[in-house]
Amino acid sequence: MLTKINTMKRYVTLVLVLLISYSSFASFSNVPQAYLVSATLVKQHTKKSLHALWKRHHIPTIALPIRNDVDIYEVIYKAPWIDSSTWINCSGIAYVPKTKGKKVPTFMFGHGTQISKARDITDEDSQQGVCLGFAADGYLALYPDYYGMGKGDGHHLYQHAWSEAMSYVYMLYAVEELKKQLNYETNGQLFLTGYSQGGHSSFAAQKYIEALHDPRFKVTATSPMSGAYDMTGEQAKYMFVKYPKPFYLPYLIISYQLAYHIFNDPNVYNAFRSPYDTLLPGFFGEVRSKTYDDLDKVMPAVPSDVVKPELVERFKNDSNFVFLKRLQENNLTDWAPEAPVQLCYCKGDREVNYKNSEVAYEKISKAGKKDIKLLNLSDHLDHNTCAAFAVLSTKAFFDRFKKNGENPKLKDLTPFKKWVASLVKKKIEKQYMADGKDHAYM
């Protein structure tokens, strides 16, 4: 009798897995037989070459230990477009630590905002360096380019939670196929993080991955860093004052017109005042070579001044304005994360309002989430200067799960690392307070 019950349990489990797998794709047509299009070995790092790289970039091994050689692959994979019927190519980078058969956790990093489509694989890019650093310490590190970026097809949808999350999800599916080709195994742990837009994208990825209930991908912990989670609240306030990165607003409007058709006029540039209606088209499109610094040079100091006044008034006063409602759908403050969360930020951030993190923490905590931590890394540092400390705290947070499994206390850095980080932070804060320059330190 017991044997029959166990057999039935296994049968029910199998049926549930199949149903879950099917439901993940039920709304999509023409599902490809394979998600991995190609995986090209681009570069191989030995521990020796990594030590030389760390030395050149002044990276202390106490922060990012070097324990493995790392192979770097450029991955092209299939993902569904927003129309639920078209499949596009997306790209990303996989950093594979050579661990001699030891199973490793999976780490995914979402990069910050860029309008340039191009992306090289290089040791000189700080965000790629984060992934390389995690891989050197025994994480399979994945770096999705997002829809329409890198070598992917089509246009990028900026701060669009679903497409951001799907770039993570389908890269995971593709890397499952790559792992079989490489005879490579992971240990089932999955860590998600990213900085700036990557903070928003990694939090969105947690939301959608957990909603899939795919038994292969259970999120272990997330550490979104300095993301705009409250776009219709705290982040929106920055759009009506003098702002260091005014290009964010037209990028958002153009992306949401493509995703949601928020205006009846098919020419989205008619939403902008003159002369911006004729200046902006040169910066957006499928092929993008200019940077956001180039765009900011033609933008007004106050972002909302780029938009026609009647649309600004609708945003402020019409709760049914389509653009406002679609932004609300992409907020990440009113949901229930399952895995532990650490929200990193700096109170001196002038690009992404630090209150984004506080609002997300407060709302999610009030809804009953216990294992969520709010971590202010500095009262002074701005967006770029904050990043290195956020990454250091994220790695310490993930390492505790990697080494010890569940970690309900959500501990901070070890006392020694905290002391070292404090010394470095004080030095950088002093420099920042003296020159006011928002340097990047990673």
Sequence and secondary structure as in RCSB ss.txt:
>XXXX:A:sequence
MLTKINTMKRYVTLVLVLLISYSSFASFSNVPQAYLVSATLVKQHTKKSLHALWKRHHIPTIALPIRNDVDIYEV
IYKAPWIDSSTWINCSGIAYVPKTKGKKVPTFMFGHGTQISKARDITDEDSQQGVCLGFAADGYLALYPDYYGMG
KGDGHHLYQHAWSEAMSYVYMLYAVEELKKQLNYETNGQLFLTGYSQGGHSSFAAQKYIEALHDPRFKVTATSPM
SGAYDMTGEQAKYMFVKYPKPFYLPYLIISYQLAYHIFNDPNVYNAFRSPYDTLLPGFFGEVRSKTYDDLDKVMP
AVPSDVVKPELVERFKNDSNFVFLKRLQENNLTDWAPEAPVQLCYCKGDREVNYKNSEVAYEKISKAGKKDIKLL
NLSDHLDHNTCAAFAVLSTKAFFDRFKKNGENPKLKDLTPFKKWVASLVKKKIEKQYMADGKDHAYM
>XXXX:A:secstr
 HHHHHHHHHHHHHHHHHHHHHHHHTT SS  S SEEEEEEEEEE HHHHHHHHHHTT  TTTS   SEEEEEEE
EEEEE TTSS EEEEEEEEEEEE TT  EEEEEEE            TT HHHHHHHHHHHTT EEEEE  TTST
T SS   TT HHHHHHHHHHHHHHHHHHHHHHT  EEEEEEEEEETHHHHHHHHHHHHHHHHT TT    EEEEE
S    TTTHHHHGGGS  S TTHHHHHHHHHHHHH  SSSS GGGGB TTHHHHGGGG SSS    HHHHHTTS 
SSGGGGB HHHHHHHHH TT HHHHHHHHT  SSS   S EEEEE TT TTTTTHHHHHHHHHHHHTT  SEEEE
E  SS  HHHHHHHHHHHHHHHHHHHHHHS  TT   S HHHHHHHHHHHHHHHHHHHHH       
